[in-house]
Amino acid sequence: MTNRPSSEQAQVTIASEAARWDDLSQLLQRGVFCPLAARCSVADFLTGQLGLDPDYVRDRIATVFVDGAVVDDLAVATLRPGSTLTLSAAMPGLVGATLRKGGFYSAMRSEISWKGDDDARQPLDGPPGTIRLKLFNSVMREIGPTLLQRGVLVDRREAASVAGAQGTDVTDAPGGTWVSLRVAPR
């Protein structure tokens, strides 16, 4: 484990040959915080900031929510600091088909589709200048490890829980509410 003091948050690195994925997958499903300095489209965030291949975004990420609303057009839907972005691969059944971006059944969910009404969103209780990113199913398995290697922000209690399950102690990390958490191979 490496702890480096920061003016805003502690930095904790879990060095592990084989991190316990069950603990980390639960963390990614609950959501981690990623920096977002200014408003941008979901597509720009995924390909620009996260560095995902545009083909991967188009072909593998089938279901997208921004602040609880289903998104069809990633180039139009916008993120702002305080947003929550949820990503999933295709889900089975009618619900999965209905929630799929640009899918045949998207008209059945017009009431829960993203409309761009920023004023209706509730502010996030995360670090300033961030969004909460939640990952599910194969998207989580495919991009989660890379995201965790780059580092994410998590609540100090969440970091202590995850790090402790990985055999790392964060009690000596500098104080603060937020922890920059990385998982690095040994």
N, C-alpha and C positions, 0 to 999 in steps of 0.2 A: 504494500500500500504506500502511496505517496500522498502526502498532504503538503500543500503549498498555500501560505496565507494569501488572501486576496482582500481588497478593500470592500468587496461586496459579498462574497461567499467563499466558503471553504472549497478546496479542490481535492477530491478523493479519487484515486485510481485503484481499481481492483485488478491486481495482476493475477491472472489465473490461466492455467493451461486448458482447463475445461470448466468454464463458469456454469453454474447450475441454471440451466435455461428456464426451468419452471418458475423460479423466483423472478428472473428477469422478464419473462413473458407476462407475468402478472403486472409488473411495473409498467410495461409498454401498453397493456390494455387499460390500465387506470389513467395513463397519460404522463408524459414527460414534457418539460418545457424547452422550447427552442427559441433562440433569438429571432426577432423580426423588428427591424428598425423602422420600417415604413410600410404602408399598405402596398400589397402586390396581389397579383392573381394567384390562385392555387397552383396553376401550371408553372408560373415563374418561381414560386417557392419550392416546388418539388424538383424542378430541373435545375434551377439556378442555385438556390441556397443548399438544398440537400444533395444536389449533383446527380439526381436520378436520370437515367437515360429516357428521353422522350418516348421511345418505343415501349419501354417497360411501363411507363405511366399510362400510355394509351392501352396497352394490351393486358396488363396484369392488375392494375388498380381499377376495379369494377364499381365499387361503391364508395362514395365520398360524401361526407357530411361536413358542413361548416356551421358551427354553433347550433347543431341539432337539425339543420335543414339539409335535405338531399340536394346534391349538386349534379347538374347534367353537363355544364360547359365549364371546364376547368380554366379556360382562358378568360372567362367573364366573371366567375365567382371570385370575390376578393377576400383576402385575409387582412386583418388589422391587428396591431398589438392588443392582446386580450381575447382573441378568437380561440376557438377550439376546432381543430381539424381532425377528423376521424377517417381512416383509410382501411379498406378491406378488399380482398379479392372477391371473385364471384361467390355468392352464397346460393345454396340450393333452394329449390322450390319456388312457389309463387311470390313469396316475400322477397327472395333474392332477385327474382326477375323484375319485380316492381321497383326495387331500390336501385337497380343497376343504372349507371349513368347513361343517358340517351337510349334507354331500353324501350322496347315495344310498349310496355305497360306503364311508362312514366306518367302518362295522362291520369292514371288512377291515383296518383299521389300529389296532385297539384297543391293541396293544402299544406303539405310539408316540404315542398320544394323551395330551394334557395331563391329569394327574390331581390336580394340586395338592400333590404331595409335595415341599414346599419343602426339606426336609432332604436330599434326594438331589441337589440342585443344587450345582454347583461354583462357588466364588466367582469373580467376574470380576476380571481384572487391569487394570481401567480406573480412571479417577478415582473417588474416593469419592462416593457419592450420585448415581450415574449408571446408566443402562442403555446397552447397545450396541444400536443400531438399524441393521438391514440392510434395504435396499430392492432390489427386483428388478422387471424388465420395465416395463410401463406405469405401475405404481405409482411406481417410481423416477423416471420421466420426468415424472409429474404432480405429485408432492409434493416431489421432491428439490430442485428449484430454490428453492422457498419455504423449505424446511428450511435450505438453505445460506445463504440471504439472512438468516435469523434468527440463524444461527450454531450451530456444533456444536463439540464438543471432539474433538481428534485427538491422537495421539502426535506429538511434535515431529518425528521422522523422516518420518512420513507427511505432516505439514504442509509440511515442506521439499520433499518430492518433488512434491506436488501444486502448491504455490505456484511452485516452479521451473519446472514444465511450463507454468504460466500466465504465465511471465515475471516473477515476483515473487520477491524475495530475502528470506528470513527470517533470515539470519545475524545481523542486528542486533537481532533480537527478544530480549527479556529471557529469561534462562535458565529452566529448569523442564522437566519431562517432558511436560506437556500444553500444547496450544495451542488457544485459542479461535479458530476459523477461520470467516470470513464471506466470501461472494462477493456483492459489491454492484455493481449496474450503474453505469456512469459517468454 
